[in-house]
Amino acid sequence: MQFGSALEQTFAIFINVLDVQPDGEVTNTGDAMHRAAQYVRRYCDPTYVVEPPFEAWEMELA
C-alpha cells in the first residue's frame, strides 16, 4: 500500500505528537488528541484551516 487510510493518518498524528517520558508518563495527551482531531475535521470539512499547519514529522506514517 502506497498511502495509508484516513484512520491510519489520524492515529499516526496522535502517536507522533504524543510525548511519553522514559518512565512511561504521558505529558501531553490533550495536545495529541487536539492535533488528531484537527486532521479529522480537515478531512471532513475541506474549508477548515489547521493552525498551526501540520509539520512533516506529525504526518509521518511509520
mmJSON file of the N, C-alpha and C atoms, coordinates in Angstrom:
{"data_MODEL":{"atom_site":{
"group_PDB":["ATOM","ATOM","ATOM","ATOM","ATOM","ATOM","ATOM","ATOM","ATOM","ATOM","ATOM","ATOM","ATOM","ATOM","ATOM","ATOM","ATOM","ATOM","ATOM","ATOM","ATOM","ATOM","ATOM","ATOM","ATOM","ATOM","ATOM","ATOM","ATOM","ATOM","ATOM","ATOM","ATOM","ATOM","ATOM","ATOM","ATOM","ATOM","ATOM","ATOM","ATOM","ATOM","ATOM","ATOM","ATOM","ATOM","ATOM","ATOM","ATOM","ATOM","ATOM","ATOM","ATOM","ATOM","ATOM","ATOM","ATOM","ATOM","ATOM","ATOM","ATOM","ATOM","ATOM","ATOM","ATOM","ATOM","ATOM","ATOM","ATOM","ATOM","ATOM","ATOM","ATOM","ATOM","ATOM","ATOM","ATOM","ATOM","ATOM","ATOM","ATOM","ATOM","ATOM","ATOM","ATOM","ATOM","ATOM","ATOM","ATOM","ATOM","ATOM","ATOM","ATOM","ATOM","ATOM","ATOM","ATOM","ATOM","ATOM","ATOM","ATOM","ATOM","ATOM","ATOM","ATOM","ATOM","ATOM","ATOM","ATOM","ATOM","ATOM","ATOM","ATOM","ATOM","ATOM","ATOM","ATOM","ATOM","ATOM","ATOM","ATOM","ATOM","ATOM","ATOM","ATOM","ATOM","ATOM","ATOM","ATOM","ATOM","ATOM","ATOM","ATOM","ATOM","ATOM","ATOM","ATOM","ATOM","ATOM","ATOM","ATOM","ATOM","ATOM","ATOM","ATOM","ATOM","ATOM","ATOM","ATOM","ATOM","ATOM","ATOM","ATOM","ATOM","ATOM","ATOM","ATOM","ATOM","ATOM","ATOM","ATOM","ATOM","ATOM","ATOM","ATOM","ATOM","ATOM","ATOM","ATOM","ATOM","ATOM","ATOM","ATOM","ATOM","ATOM","ATOM","ATOM","ATOM","ATOM","ATOM","ATOM","ATOM","ATOM","ATOM","ATOM","ATOM"],
"id":[1,2,3,4,5,6,7,8,9,10,11,12,13,14,15,16,17,18,19,20,21,22,23,24,25,26,27,28,29,30,31,32,33,34,35,36,37,38,39,40,41,42,43,44,45,46,47,48,49,50,51,52,53,54,55,56,57,58,59,60,61,62,63,64,65,66,67,68,69,70,71,72,73,74,75,76,77,78,79,80,81,82,83,84,85,86,87,88,89,90,91,92,93,94,95,96,97,98,99,100,101,102,103,104,105,106,107,108,109,110,111,112,113,114,115,116,117,118,119,120,121,122,123,124,125,126,127,128,129,130,131,132,133,134,135,136,137,138,139,140,141,142,143,144,145,146,147,148,149,150,151,152,153,154,155,156,157,158,159,160,161,162,163,164,165,166,167,168,169,170,171,172,173,174,175,176,177,178,179,180,181,182,183,184,185,186],
"type_symbol":["N","C","C","N","C","C","N","C","C","N","C","C","N","C","C","N","C","C","N","C","C","N","C","C","N","C","C","N","C","C","N","C","C","N","C","C","N","C","C","N","C","C","N","C","C","N","C","C","N","C","C","N","C","C","N","C","C","N","C","C","N","C","C","N","C","C","N","C","C","N","C","C","N","C","C","N","C","C","N","C","C","N","C","C","N","C","C","N","C","C","N","C","C","N","C","C","N","C","C","N","C","C","N","C","C","N","C","C","N","C","C","N","C","C","N","C","C","N","C","C","N","C","C","N","C","C","N","C","C","N","C","C","N","C","C","N","C","C","N","C","C","N","C","C","N","C","C","N","C","C","N","C","C","N","C","C","N","C","C","N","C","C","N","C","C","N","C","C","N","C","C","N","C","C","N","C","C","N","C","C","N","C","C","N","C","C"],
"label_atom_id":["N","CA","C","N","CA","C","N","CA","C","N","CA","C","N","CA","C","N","CA","C","N","CA","C","N","CA","C","N","CA","C","N","CA","C","N","CA","C","N","CA","C","N","CA","C","N","CA","C","N","CA","C","N","CA","C","N","CA","C","N","CA","C","N","CA","C","N","CA","C","N","CA","C","N","CA","C","N","CA","C","N","CA","C","N","CA","C","N","CA","C","N","CA","C","N","CA","C","N","CA","C","N","CA","C","N","CA","C","N","CA","C","N","CA","C","N","CA","C","N","CA","C","N","CA","C","N","CA","C","N","CA","C","N","CA","C","N","CA","C","N","CA","C","N","CA","C","N","CA","C","N","CA","C","N","CA","C","N","CA","C","N","CA","C","N","CA","C","N","CA","C","N","CA","C","N","CA","C","N","CA","C","N","CA","C","N","CA","C","N","CA","C","N","CA","C","N","CA","C","N","CA","C","N","CA","C","N","CA","C","N","CA","C","N","CA","C"],
"label_alt_id":[null,null,null,null,null,null,null,null,null,null,null,null,null,null,null,null,null,null,null,null,null,null,null,null,null,null,null,null,null,null,null,null,null,null,null,null,null,null,null,null,null,null,null,null,null,null,null,null,null,null,null,null,null,null,null,null,null,null,null,null,null,null,null,null,null,null,null,null,null,null,null,null,null,null,null,null,null,null,null,null,null,null,null,null,null,null,null,null,null,null,null,null,null,null,null,null,null,null,null,null,null,null,null,null,null,null,null,null,null,null,null,null,null,null,null,null,null,null,null,null,null,null,null,null,null,null,null,null,null,null,null,null,null,null,null,null,null,null,null,null,null,null,null,null,null,null,null,null,null,null,null,null,null,null,null,null,null,null,null,null,null,null,null,null,null,null,null,null,null,null,null,null,null,null,null,null,null,null,null,null,null,null,null,null,null,null],
"label_comp_id":["MET","MET","MET","GLN","GLN","GLN","PHE","PHE","PHE","GLY","GLY","GLY","SER","SER","SER","ALA","ALA","ALA","LEU","LEU","LEU","GLU","GLU","GLU","GLN","GLN","GLN","THR","THR","THR","PHE","PHE","PHE","ALA","ALA","ALA","ILE","ILE","ILE","PHE","PHE","PHE","ILE","ILE","ILE","ASN","ASN","ASN","VAL","VAL","VAL","LEU","LEU","LEU","ASP","ASP","ASP","VAL","VAL","VAL","GLN","GLN","GLN","PRO","PRO","PRO","ASP","ASP","ASP","GLY","GLY","GLY","GLU","GLU","GLU","VAL","VAL","VAL","THR","THR","THR","ASN","ASN","ASN","THR","THR","THR","GLY","GLY","GLY","ASP","ASP","ASP","ALA","ALA","ALA","MET","MET","MET","HIS","HIS","HIS","ARG","ARG","ARG","ALA","ALA","ALA","ALA","ALA","ALA","GLN","GLN","GLN","TYR","TYR","TYR","VAL","VAL","VAL","ARG","ARG","ARG","ARG","ARG","ARG","TYR","TYR","TYR","CYS","CYS","CYS","ASP","ASP","ASP","PRO","PRO","PRO","THR","THR","THR","TYR","TYR","TYR","VAL","VAL","VAL","VAL","VAL","VAL","GLU","GLU","GLU","PRO","PRO","PRO","PRO","PRO","PRO","PHE","PHE","PHE","GLU","GLU","GLU","ALA","ALA","ALA","TRP","TRP","TRP","GLU","GLU","GLU","MET","MET","MET","GLU","GLU","GLU","LEU","LEU","LEU","ALA","ALA","ALA"],
"label_asym_id":["A","A","A","A","A","A","A","A","A","A","A","A","A","A","A","A","A","A","A","A","A","A","A","A","A","A","A","A","A","A","A","A","A","A","A","A","A","A","A","A","A","A","A","A","A","A","A","A","A","A","A","A","A","A","A","A","A","A","A","A","A","A","A","A","A","A","A","A","A","A","A","A","A","A","A","A","A","A","A","A","A","A","A","A","A","A","A","A","A","A","A","A","A","A","A","A","A","A","A","A","A","A","A","A","A","A","A","A","A","A","A","A","A","A","A","A","A","A","A","A","A","A","A","A","A","A","A","A","A","A","A","A","A","A","A","A","A","A","A","A","A","A","A","A","A","A","A","A","A","A","A","A","A","A","A","A","A","A","A","A","A","A","A","A","A","A","A","A","A","A","A","A","A","A","A","A","A","A","A","A","A","A","A","A","A","A"],
"label_entity_id":["1","1","1","1","1","1","1","1","1","1","1","1","1","1","1","1","1","1","1","1","1","1","1","1","1","1","1","1","1","1","1","1","1","1","1","1","1","1","1","1","1","1","1","1","1","1","1","1","1","1","1","1","1","1","1","1","1","1","1","1","1","1","1","1","1","1","1","1","1","1","1","1","1","1","1","1","1","1","1","1","1","1","1","1","1","1","1","1","1","1","1","1","1","1","1","1","1","1","1","1","1","1","1","1","1","1","1","1","1","1","1","1","1","1","1","1","1","1","1","1","1","1","1","1","1","1","1","1","1","1","1","1","1","1","1","1","1","1","1","1","1","1","1","1","1","1","1","1","1","1","1","1","1","1","1","1","1","1","1","1","1","1","1","1","1","1","1","1","1","1","1","1","1","1","1","1","1","1","1","1","1","1","1","1","1","1"],
"label_seq_id":[1,1,1,2,2,2,3,3,3,4,4,4,5,5,5,6,6,6,7,7,7,8,8,8,9,9,9,10,10,10,11,11,11,12,12,12,13,13,13,14,14,14,15,15,15,16,16,16,17,17,17,18,18,18,19,19,19,20,20,20,21,21,21,22,22,22,23,23,23,24,24,24,25,25,25,26,26,26,27,27,27,28,28,28,29,29,29,30,30,30,31,31,31,32,32,32,33,33,33,34,34,34,35,35,35,36,36,36,37,37,37,38,38,38,39,39,39,40,40,40,41,41,41,42,42,42,43,43,43,44,44,44,45,45,45,46,46,46,47,47,47,48,48,48,49,49,49,50,50,50,51,51,51,52,52,52,53,53,53,54,54,54,55,55,55,56,56,56,57,57,57,58,58,58,59,59,59,60,60,60,61,61,61,62,62,62],
"pdbx_PDB_ins_code":[null,null,null,null,null,null,null,null,null,null,null,null,null,null,null,null,null,null,null,null,null,null,null,null,null,null,null,null,null,null,null,null,null,null,null,null,null,null,null,null,null,null,null,null,null,null,null,null,null,null,null,null,null,null,null,null,null,null,null,null,null,null,null,null,null,null,null,null,null,null,null,null,null,null,null,null,null,null,null,null,null,null,null,null,null,null,null,null,null,null,null,null,null,null,null,null,null,null,null,null,null,null,null,null,null,null,null,null,null,null,null,null,null,null,null,null,null,null,null,null,null,null,null,null,null,null,null,null,null,null,null,null,null,null,null,null,null,null,null,null,null,null,null,null,null,null,null,null,null,null,null,null,null,null,null,null,null,null,null,null,null,null,null,null,null,null,null,null,null,null,null,null,null,null,null,null,null,null,null,null,null,null,null,null,null,null],
"Cartn_x":[0.85,0.0,0.895,0.668,1.489,1.045,-0.256,-0.766,-1.646,-1.615,-2.445,-3.843,-4.733,-6.103,-6.167,-7.318,-7.52,-7.42,-7.917,-7.831,-6.376,-5.596,-4.165,-3.475,-3.809,-3.191,-3.564,-4.81,-5.254,-4.456,-4.309,-3.534,-2.063,-1.52,-0.115,0.117,-0.767,-0.624,-0.68,-1.663,-1.79,-0.508,-0.01,1.183,2.436,2.572,3.75,3.814,2.663,2.633,2.744,2.281,2.284,3.693,3.848,5.147,5.128,5.864,5.948,7.335,7.375,8.633,9.243,10.528,11.178,10.492,9.858,9.174,7.755,7.353,6.045,4.97,5.286,4.3,4.079,2.813,2.446,2.158,2.81,2.713,1.815,1.334,0.57,-0.578,-1.321,-2.428,-3.383,-3.717,-4.638,-4.133,-2.846,-2.262,-2.338,-2.017,-2.046,-3.476,-4.433,-5.834,-6.297,-5.88,-6.276,-5.749,-4.489,-3.912,-4.587,-4.863,-5.551,-6.961,-7.635,-8.986,-8.968,-7.916,-7.799,-7.713,-7.0,-6.895,-8.267,-8.991,-10.323,-11.25,-11.201,-12.056,-11.701,-10.423,-9.976,-10.4,-10.344,-10.754,-12.245,-13.04,-14.495,-14.942,-14.168,-14.519,-13.318,-13.221,-12.059,-11.843,-12.838,-12.66,-11.984,-11.89,-11.256,-9.752,-9.207,-7.777,-7.113,-6.159,-5.423,-4.398,-4.454,-3.498,-2.869,-1.571,-0.614,-0.682,-0.231,-0.266,0.522,0.125,0.845,2.269,3.182,4.571,4.783,5.81,6.071,6.187,6.861,7.05,5.722,4.747,3.446,2.686,2.864,2.112,2.772,3.993,4.768,4.109,3.91,3.43,4.656,4.787,5.982,5.66],
"Cartn_y":[-1.174,0.0,1.236,2.116,3.318,4.381,4.508,5.542,4.903,5.451,4.945,5.532,4.938,5.428,6.658,7.325,8.487,8.077,6.889,6.411,6.182,5.586,5.398,6.738,7.723,9.04,9.694,9.535,10.094,9.501,8.179,7.533,7.92,8.044,8.436,9.819,10.755,12.101,12.036,11.307,11.193,10.636,9.547,8.894,9.746,10.391,11.217,12.431,12.977,14.165,13.773,12.585,12.138,12.136,12.7,12.75,11.78,10.672,9.66,9.728,9.964,10.066,8.675,8.594,7.293,6.438,7.091,6.326,5.922,6.235,5.859,6.916,8.02,9.08,9.838,10.069,10.842,12.266,13.229,14.613,15.51,15.026,15.925,15.233,14.432,13.713,14.67,15.768,16.734,17.325,17.641,18.191,17.175,15.922,14.871,14.654,14.653,14.499,15.667,16.868,18.056,18.014,17.648,17.607,16.538,15.372,14.311,14.764,15.451,15.951,16.996,17.806,18.784,18.076,16.963,16.213,15.676,15.101,14.56,15.672,16.809,17.916,18.36,18.484,18.89,17.872,16.61,15.535,15.652,15.961,16.062,17.41,18.449,19.803,20.448,20.342,20.87,22.372,23.097,24.539,24.86,23.868,24.081,24.281,25.291,25.584,25.14,24.233,23.73,24.773,25.198,26.172,25.632,25.583,25.789,24.615,24.833,23.744,22.533,21.353,20.141,20.186,19.712,19.582,18.16,17.953,16.647,15.545,15.829,14.8,14.398,15.281,14.946,13.99,14.131,13.373,12.048,11.817,10.657,9.333,8.474,7.117,6.228,5.561,4.711,3.252],
"Cartn_z":[0.0,0.0,0.0,-0.945,-1.034,-0.041,0.168,1.055,2.116,3.33,4.405,4.358,5.116,5.192,6.093,6.074,6.95,8.415,8.745,10.128,10.526,9.637,9.891,10.119,9.289,9.411,10.734,11.162,12.435,13.588,13.593,14.653,14.579,13.378,13.234,13.829,13.543,14.104,15.624,16.165,17.616,18.233,17.695,18.257,18.052,16.892,16.636,17.557,17.923,18.789,20.256,20.608,21.999,22.577,23.764,24.443,25.619,25.466,26.514,27.134,28.423,29.153,29.368,29.672,29.885,30.957,31.938,32.989,32.582,31.331,30.827,31.005,31.681,31.89,30.584,30.276,29.092,29.546,28.896,29.368,28.523,27.371,26.502,25.769,26.473,25.842,25.137,25.793,25.207,23.907,23.847,22.619,21.473,21.784,20.762,20.268,21.178,20.793,19.928,20.291,19.539,18.107,17.949,16.597,15.749,16.343,15.607,15.227,16.14,15.864,14.752,14.706,13.619,12.264,12.23,10.976,10.566,11.52,11.229,10.733,11.407,10.986,9.569,9.279,7.944,6.898,7.265,6.357,6.033,7.05,6.882,6.317,6.575,6.154,5.466,4.161,3.434,3.59,4.085,4.281,5.608,6.498,7.809,7.616,8.277,8.19,9.493,9.381,10.549,10.96,12.213,12.751,14.028,14.107,13.014,12.039,10.813,9.824,10.325,9.873,10.252,9.717,10.529,10.104,9.6,8.802,8.197,9.246,10.369,11.391,12.048,12.07,12.649,11.742,10.451,9.457,9.066,9.525,9.101,9.499,8.513,8.758,8.873,9.994,10.169,9.983],
"occupancy":[1.0,1.0,1.0,1.0,1.0,1.0,1.0,1.0,1.0,1.0,1.0,1.0,1.0,1.0,1.0,1.0,1.0,1.0,1.0,1.0,1.0,1.0,1.0,1.0,1.0,1.0,1.0,1.0,1.0,1.0,1.0,1.0,1.0,1.0,1.0,1.0,1.0,1.0,1.0,1.0,1.0,1.0,1.0,1.0,1.0,1.0,1.0,1.0,1.0,1.0,1.0,1.0,1.0,1.0,1.0,1.0,1.0,1.0,1.0,1.0,1.0,1.0,1.0,1.0,1.0,1.0,1.0,1.0,1.0,1.0,1.0,1.0,1.0,1.0,1.0,1.0,1.0,1.0,1.0,1.0,1.0,1.0,1.0,1.0,1.0,1.0,1.0,1.0,1.0,1.0,1.0,1.0,1.0,1.0,1.0,1.0,1.0,1.0,1.0,1.0,1.0,1.0,1.0,1.0,1.0,1.0,1.0,1.0,1.0,1.0,1.0,1.0,1.0,1.0,1.0,1.0,1.0,1.0,1.0,1.0,1.0,1.0,1.0,1.0,1.0,1.0,1.0,1.0,1.0,1.0,1.0,1.0,1.0,1.0,1.0,1.0,1.0,1.0,1.0,1.0,1.0,1.0,1.0,1.0,1.0,1.0,1.0,1.0,1.0,1.0,1.0,1.0,1.0,1.0,1.0,1.0,1.0,1.0,1.0,1.0,1.0,1.0,1.0,1.0,1.0,1.0,1.0,1.0,1.0,1.0,1.0,1.0,1.0,1.0,1.0,1.0,1.0,1.0,1.0,1.0,1.0,1.0,1.0,1.0,1.0,1.0],
"B_iso_or_equiv":[0.0,0.0,0.0,0.0,0.0,0.0,0.0,0.0,0.0,0.0,0.0,0.0,0.0,0.0,0.0,0.0,0.0,0.0,0.0,0.0,0.0,0.0,0.0,0.0,0.0,0.0,0.0,0.0,0.0,0.0,0.0,0.0,0.0,0.0,0.0,0.0,0.0,0.0,0.0,0.0,0.0,0.0,0.0,0.0,0.0,0.0,0.0,0.0,0.0,0.0,0.0,0.0,0.0,0.0,0.0,0.0,0.0,0.0,0.0,0.0,0.0,0.0,0.0,0.0,0.0,0.0,0.0,0.0,0.0,0.0,0.0,0.0,0.0,0.0,0.0,0.0,0.0,0.0,0.0,0.0,0.0,0.0,0.0,0.0,0.0,0.0,0.0,0.0,0.0,0.0,0.0,0.0,0.0,0.0,0.0,0.0,0.0,0.0,0.0,0.0,0.0,0.0,0.0,0.0,0.0,0.0,0.0,0.0,0.0,0.0,0.0,0.0,0.0,0.0,0.0,0.0,0.0,0.0,0.0,0.0,0.0,0.0,0.0,0.0,0.0,0.0,0.0,0.0,0.0,0.0,0.0,0.0,0.0,0.0,0.0,0.0,0.0,0.0,0.0,0.0,0.0,0.0,0.0,0.0,0.0,0.0,0.0,0.0,0.0,0.0,0.0,0.0,0.0,0.0,0.0,0.0,0.0,0.0,0.0,0.0,0.0,0.0,0.0,0.0,0.0,0.0,0.0,0.0,0.0,0.0,0.0,0.0,0.0,0.0,0.0,0.0,0.0,0.0,0.0,0.0,0.0,0.0,0.0,0.0,0.0,0.0],
"pdbx_formal_charge":[null,null,null,null,null,null,null,null,null,null,null,null,null,null,null,null,null,null,null,null,null,null,null,null,null,null,null,null,null,null,null,null,null,null,null,null,null,null,null,null,null,null,null,null,null,null,null,null,null,null,null,null,null,null,null,null,null,null,null,null,null,null,null,null,null,null,null,null,null,null,null,null,null,null,null,null,null,null,null,null,null,null,null,null,null,null,null,null,null,null,null,null,null,null,null,null,null,null,null,null,null,null,null,null,null,null,null,null,null,null,null,null,null,null,null,null,null,null,null,null,null,null,null,null,null,null,null,null,null,null,null,null,null,null,null,null,null,null,null,null,null,null,null,null,null,null,null,null,null,null,null,null,null,null,null,null,null,null,null,null,null,null,null,null,null,null,null,null,null,null,null,null,null,null,null,null,null,null,null,null,null,null,null,null,null,null],
"auth_seq_id":[1,1,1,2,2,2,3,3,3,4,4,4,5,5,5,6,6,6,7,7,7,8,8,8,9,9,9,10,10,10,11,11,11,12,12,12,13,13,13,14,14,14,15,15,15,16,16,16,17,17,17,18,18,18,19,19,19,20,20,20,21,21,21,22,22,22,23,23,23,24,24,24,25,25,25,26,26,26,27,27,27,28,28,28,29,29,29,30,30,30,31,31,31,32,32,32,33,33,33,34,34,34,35,35,35,36,36,36,37,37,37,38,38,38,39,39,39,40,40,40,41,41,41,42,42,42,43,43,43,44,44,44,45,45,45,46,46,46,47,47,47,48,48,48,49,49,49,50,50,50,51,51,51,52,52,52,53,53,53,54,54,54,55,55,55,56,56,56,57,57,57,58,58,58,59,59,59,60,60,60,61,61,61,62,62,62],
"auth_comp_id":["MET","MET","MET","GLN","GLN","GLN","PHE","PHE","PHE","GLY","GLY","GLY","SER","SER","SER","ALA","ALA","ALA","LEU","LEU","LEU","GLU","GLU","GLU","GLN","GLN","GLN","THR","THR","THR","PHE","PHE","PHE","ALA","ALA","ALA","ILE","ILE","ILE","PHE","PHE","PHE","ILE","ILE","ILE","ASN","ASN","ASN","VAL","VAL","VAL","LEU","LEU","LEU","ASP","ASP","ASP","VAL","VAL","VAL","GLN","GLN","GLN","PRO","PRO","PRO","ASP","ASP","ASP","GLY","GLY","GLY","GLU","GLU","GLU","VAL","VAL","VAL","THR","THR","THR","ASN","ASN","ASN","THR","THR","THR","GLY","GLY","GLY","ASP","ASP","ASP","ALA","ALA","ALA","MET","MET","MET","HIS","HIS","HIS","ARG","ARG","ARG","ALA","ALA","ALA","ALA","ALA","ALA","GLN","GLN","GLN","TYR","TYR","TYR","VAL","VAL","VAL","ARG","ARG","ARG","ARG","ARG","ARG","TYR","TYR","TYR","CYS","CYS","CYS","ASP","ASP","ASP","PRO","PRO","PRO","THR","THR","THR","TYR","TYR","TYR","VAL","VAL","VAL","VAL","VAL","VAL","GLU","GLU","GLU","PRO","PRO","PRO","PRO","PRO","PRO","PHE","PHE","PHE","GLU","GLU","GLU","ALA","ALA","ALA","TRP","TRP","TRP","GLU","GLU","GLU","MET","MET","MET","GLU","GLU","GLU","LEU","LEU","LEU","ALA","ALA","ALA"],
"auth_asym_id":["A","A","A","A","A","A","A","A","A","A","A","A","A","A","A","A","A","A","A","A","A","A","A","A","A","A","A","A","A","A","A","A","A","A","A","A","A","A","A","A","A","A","A","A","A","A","A","A","A","A","A","A","A","A","A","A","A","A","A","A","A","A","A","A","A","A","A","A","A","A","A","A","A","A","A","A","A","A","A","A","A","A","A","A","A","A","A","A","A","A","A","A","A","A","A","A","A","A","A","A","A","A","A","A","A","A","A","A","A","A","A","A","A","A","A","A","A","A","A","A","A","A","A","A","A","A","A","A","A","A","A","A","A","A","A","A","A","A","A","A","A","A","A","A","A","A","A","A","A","A","A","A","A","A","A","A","A","A","A","A","A","A","A","A","A","A","A","A","A","A","A","A","A","A","A","A","A","A","A","A","A","A","A","A","A","A"],
"auth_atom_id":["N","CA","C","N","CA","C","N","CA","C","N","CA","C","N","CA","C","N","CA","C","N","CA","C","N","CA","C","N","CA","C","N","CA","C","N","CA","C","N","CA","C","N","CA","C","N","CA","C","N","CA","C","N","CA","C","N","CA","C","N","CA","C","N","CA","C","N","CA","C","N","CA","C","N","CA","C","N","CA","C","N","CA","C","N","CA","C","N","CA","C","N","CA","C","N","CA","C","N","CA","C","N","CA","C","N","CA","C","N","CA","C","N","CA","C","N","CA","C","N","CA","C","N","CA","C","N","CA","C","N","CA","C","N","CA","C","N","CA","C","N","CA","C","N","CA","C","N","CA","C","N","CA","C","N","CA","C","N","CA","C","N","CA","C","N","CA","C","N","CA","C","N","CA","C","N","CA","C","N","CA","C","N","CA","C","N","CA","C","N","CA","C","N","CA","C","N","CA","C","N","CA","C","N","CA","C","N","CA","C","N","CA","C","N","CA","C"],
"pdbx_PDB_model_num":[1,1,1,1,1,1,1,1,1,1,1,1,1,1,1,1,1,1,1,1,1,1,1,1,1,1,1,1,1,1,1,1,1,1,1,1,1,1,1,1,1,1,1,1,1,1,1,1,1,1,1,1,1,1,1,1,1,1,1,1,1,1,1,1,1,1,1,1,1,1,1,1,1,1,1,1,1,1,1,1,1,1,1,1,1,1,1,1,1,1,1,1,1,1,1,1,1,1,1,1,1,1,1,1,1,1,1,1,1,1,1,1,1,1,1,1,1,1,1,1,1,1,1,1,1,1,1,1,1,1,1,1,1,1,1,1,1,1,1,1,1,1,1,1,1,1,1,1,1,1,1,1,1,1,1,1,1,1,1,1,1,1,1,1,1,1,1,1,1,1,1,1,1,1,1,1,1,1,1,1,1,1,1,1,1,1]
}}}
